[in-house]
Every structure is written in structure tokens, then in C-alpha cells.
Amino acid sequence: MTRILFTMCALLLAMAGICHTASAQGRPDPAMTIAAQREAMKAFAALDGVWRGPAWTILPSGEKHNITQTERIGPFLDGSVKVIEGRGYNADGSVGFNAFGIISYDPATHAYNLHSHAMGQAGDFVIKPTTDGYVWEIPAGPMTIRYTAVIKDGTLHEVGDRIMLGKEPIRFFDMNLKRAGDTDWPAAGAVTMK
């Protein structure tokens, strides 16, 4: 019986050593990964802050709907991701639109991702920084929905277009926001140890 226990213990220790060695070899150093992500997020640094301004969208009925759009955007997880909340206010002050997004970067693939929640839907989309803003797209069957933003002189101007091969783009969204100030969101207010 003792020999069986000894053999089992030896086997478990050997397996633990193998698993530790495999995970140590296959898993990148978290500090290096976070440093690479933080560096990549500098491409979106101009987004940080509180933004407010007019926006409009074309509803499925064809009606143009005007709102006051607000955005609060800030770094999180030691600057390795960017967190975004957008709220669109109707003329009566009610919230007509609310969205939440996280921009992240994968050092292994050298690609940015926008994970978005809006209007009861969620998805992951390719987002790319440009020299003066960003572009992100939603594949929608034979159509692509493309959002293009330019950030310049304290203004964030983003438009949305429906694009179909061989046809002119159809503009269905436009927002023109002014930077209203700094924010410590979402990093502020963390639960303390005591």
C-alpha cells in the first residue's frame, strides 16, 4: 500500500512539474504583454475625456432622429484597454441610446478589437487607428457598416456609412462632439483593500 501511495505521489509531482514547465514555456510574461498593450493603446489616447455634441441617425422608417450624444472614455487595467460609454439623449432628456465598448490590442496578432454592447446586441469588431482618428466596421451580409472618426482640435467627428459593392456609400449617422473635459472614469472609485 505504501509503495502504491509513493508511486502515485511521485506521478502527481512529475505531472505538476510537466504542467508548470509547459505553461511557463507557452505562456507569455504578463508584464511584457501588458506593456505592449499599454504602448498600443497610445494610438487611442486622444479619445480620453468627456465629450458632448449633436448627432443624428436615420431610423429604419427613413426619419432623421436628432440627439445630444455624450461619450466618456478612459484607460483601464493599467492602461492596457480603453473603456467607452456612449449615451444619446432625446430632446426631452430621456436616454434614447446607450452603448458600452472596450478597445483592446493583441500583441500576438498585432490587431485591435472593439468589443461593443448596444441596443441589446454585442459583438467583436476590427478597429484600426488612423493618423487622425480611427475606423471600425461591422460586416452585415452583402453590406459593410463603416464608422470613420477624425479627432482634431478638441473635436471628435464620427460618421457611419452603409457600403455595398458597386454602390455609393449611404450616410446614416453623424456625430460632432466637443471635448468637455477630463475624466478619471473608469479607473476611479476602485474598492480598496480595507
C-alpha positions as CSV (number, residue, x, y, z in Angstrom):
1,M,0.0,0.0,0.0
2,T,2.8,2.4,0.9
3,R,4.5,1.6,-2.4
4,I,1.3,2.5,-4.3
5,L,0.9,5.8,-2.5
6,F,4.6,6.6,-3.0
7,T,4.2,5.9,-6.8
8,M,1.0,7.9,-7.0
9,C,2.7,10.9,-5.2
10,A,5.7,10.7,-7.4
11,L,3.5,10.6,-10.5
12,L,1.5,13.6,-9.4
13,L,4.6,15.6,-8.6
14,A,6.1,14.7,-12.0
15,M,2.8,15.7,-13.8
16,A,2.7,19.0,-11.8
17,G,6.3,19.7,-12.9
18,I,5.5,18.9,-16.5
19,C,2.4,21.2,-16.4
20,H,4.3,24.0,-14.8
21,T,7.1,23.7,-17.4
22,A,4.7,23.6,-20.3
23,S,2.7,26.6,-19.0
24,A,5.9,28.6,-18.3
25,Q,7.2,27.9,-21.8
26,G,3.8,28.5,-23.6
27,R,2.5,31.5,-21.7
28,P,4.0,34.9,-22.4
29,D,5.2,37.1,-19.5
30,P,2.1,39.1,-18.3
31,A,4.2,42.2,-17.6
32,M,5.5,42.2,-21.2
33,T,2.1,41.6,-22.6
34,I,0.5,44.5,-20.6
35,A,3.4,46.8,-21.6
36,A,2.8,46.0,-25.3
37,Q,-0.9,46.6,-24.9
38,R,-0.4,49.8,-23.0
39,E,2.0,51.0,-25.7
40,A,-0.5,50.1,-28.5
41,M,-3.3,52.0,-26.6
42,K,-1.4,55.2,-27.1
43,A,-2.9,55.3,-30.6
44,F,-6.3,56.0,-29.0
45,A,-5.1,58.5,-26.3
46,A,-6.8,61.4,-28.0
47,L,-10.2,59.8,-27.1
48,D,-9.7,60.1,-23.3
49,G,-12.1,62.5,-21.7
50,V,-15.7,63.6,-21.7
51,W,-17.4,64.5,-25.0
52,R,-20.7,66.1,-25.9
53,G,-22.4,67.4,-29.0
54,P,-25.1,66.9,-31.6
55,A,-25.7,63.7,-33.5
56,W,-28.3,62.3,-35.9
57,T,-29.2,58.9,-37.3
58,I,-31.5,57.7,-40.0
59,L,-34.1,55.4,-38.5
60,P,-35.4,52.3,-40.4
61,S,-38.5,54.4,-41.3
62,G,-36.3,56.8,-43.1
63,E,-36.8,59.6,-40.5
64,K,-33.8,61.6,-39.3
65,H,-33.6,61.4,-35.5
66,N,-31.5,64.1,-33.7
67,I,-30.0,63.5,-30.3
68,T,-27.3,65.0,-28.0
69,Q,-24.6,62.5,-27.8
70,T,-22.2,62.1,-24.9
71,E,-19.1,59.9,-24.5
72,R,-16.9,59.2,-21.5
73,I,-13.7,57.4,-22.4
74,G,-10.7,56.4,-20.3
75,P,-7.9,53.8,-19.8
76,F,-8.4,50.8,-17.6
77,L,-6.3,47.8,-16.4
78,D,-3.1,49.8,-16.1
79,G,-3.8,51.5,-19.5
80,S,-3.9,48.2,-21.4
81,V,-7.5,48.7,-22.6
82,K,-9.7,51.7,-23.4
83,V,-13.3,51.8,-22.0
84,I,-16.1,53.8,-23.7
85,E,-19.6,54.6,-22.7
86,G,-21.9,56.5,-25.2
87,R,-25.3,58.0,-24.3
88,G,-27.6,59.7,-26.6
89,Y,-30.2,62.0,-25.1
90,N,-33.5,62.7,-26.8
91,A,-34.9,66.3,-26.8
92,D,-37.0,65.5,-23.7
93,G,-33.9,64.4,-21.7
94,S,-34.6,60.7,-21.9
95,V,-31.8,58.3,-22.9
96,G,-32.5,57.2,-26.4
97,F,-29.2,55.3,-27.0
98,N,-26.7,53.7,-24.7
99,A,-23.6,51.8,-25.7
100,F,-20.6,50.3,-24.0
101,G,-17.3,49.3,-25.6
102,I,-13.8,48.1,-24.9
103,I,-10.9,48.6,-27.2
104,S,-8.1,46.1,-26.8
105,Y,-4.9,45.0,-28.5
106,D,-3.5,41.6,-29.1
107,P,0.3,41.7,-29.3
108,A,0.4,38.2,-30.8
109,T,-1.7,39.2,-33.8
110,H,-0.9,42.9,-33.8
111,A,-4.6,43.6,-34.1
112,Y,-7.0,45.9,-32.3
113,N,-10.5,44.7,-31.3
114,L,-13.7,46.7,-30.3
115,H,-16.0,44.7,-28.1
116,S,-19.3,46.5,-28.2
117,H,-22.7,46.3,-26.4
118,A,-25.5,48.4,-27.8
119,M,-29.3,48.1,-28.3
120,G,-29.4,44.6,-26.8
121,Q,-26.7,43.3,-29.1
122,A,-23.0,42.5,-28.6
123,G,-20.1,41.9,-30.9
124,D,-16.4,42.0,-31.6
125,F,-15.2,44.2,-34.5
126,V,-12.0,45.2,-36.1
127,I,-11.0,48.7,-35.2
128,K,-7.9,50.4,-36.7
129,P,-6.3,53.7,-35.6
130,T,-5.6,56.2,-38.3
131,T,-3.3,59.2,-38.3
132,D,-6.1,61.4,-37.1
133,G,-8.7,59.0,-35.6
134,Y,-10.0,55.5,-36.3
135,V,-12.1,53.3,-38.5
136,W,-14.2,50.3,-37.4
137,E,-16.5,48.1,-39.4
138,I,-19.5,45.8,-38.9
139,P,-19.9,43.0,-41.5
140,A,-23.6,42.8,-42.4
141,G,-24.1,40.2,-45.1
142,P,-23.6,41.8,-48.5
143,M,-23.2,45.2,-46.8
144,T,-20.5,46.7,-44.5
145,I,-21.3,49.3,-41.9
146,R,-18.2,51.5,-41.6
147,Y,-17.7,54.1,-38.9
148,T,-14.9,56.7,-39.5
149,A,-13.8,59.2,-37.0
150,V,-11.5,62.2,-37.1
151,I,-10.2,63.8,-33.8
152,K,-8.8,67.3,-34.2
153,D,-8.6,70.5,-32.1
154,G,-10.8,69.1,-29.4
155,T,-13.5,67.8,-31.8
156,L,-14.5,64.2,-32.4
157,H,-16.4,63.8,-35.6
158,E,-17.6,60.3,-36.4
159,V,-19.8,59.3,-39.4
160,G,-21.4,56.0,-40.2
161,D,-21.9,54.7,-43.8
162,R,-23.6,51.6,-45.3
163,I,-21.4,50.3,-48.0
164,M,-22.4,47.9,-50.8
165,L,-20.1,46.8,-53.6
166,G,-20.6,48.9,-56.7
167,K,-22.8,51.4,-55.0
168,E,-22.3,54.8,-53.4
169,P,-22.0,54.8,-49.6
170,I,-25.2,55.8,-47.8
171,R,-24.6,58.0,-44.8
172,F,-26.9,57.1,-41.9
173,F,-25.1,58.5,-38.8
174,D,-23.2,61.7,-38.0
175,M,-21.9,63.0,-34.6
176,N,-19.9,66.1,-33.9
177,L,-18.7,66.2,-30.4
178,K,-16.6,68.7,-28.4
179,R,-14.3,67.7,-25.7
180,A,-15.9,68.9,-22.4
181,G,-13.1,67.9,-20.1
182,D,-11.0,65.2,-18.4
183,T,-12.4,62.1,-16.6
184,D,-11.0,59.6,-14.1
185,W,-13.6,57.1,-15.3
186,P,-13.4,54.1,-15.3
187,A,-10.3,53.7,-13.1
188,A,-11.6,55.9,-10.2
189,G,-13.6,54.6,-7.3
190,A,-12.0,51.1,-7.1
191,V,-12.9,49.1,-4.0
192,T,-10.0,49.5,-1.5
193,M,-8.4,46.7,0.4
194,K,-9.8,48.0,3.7
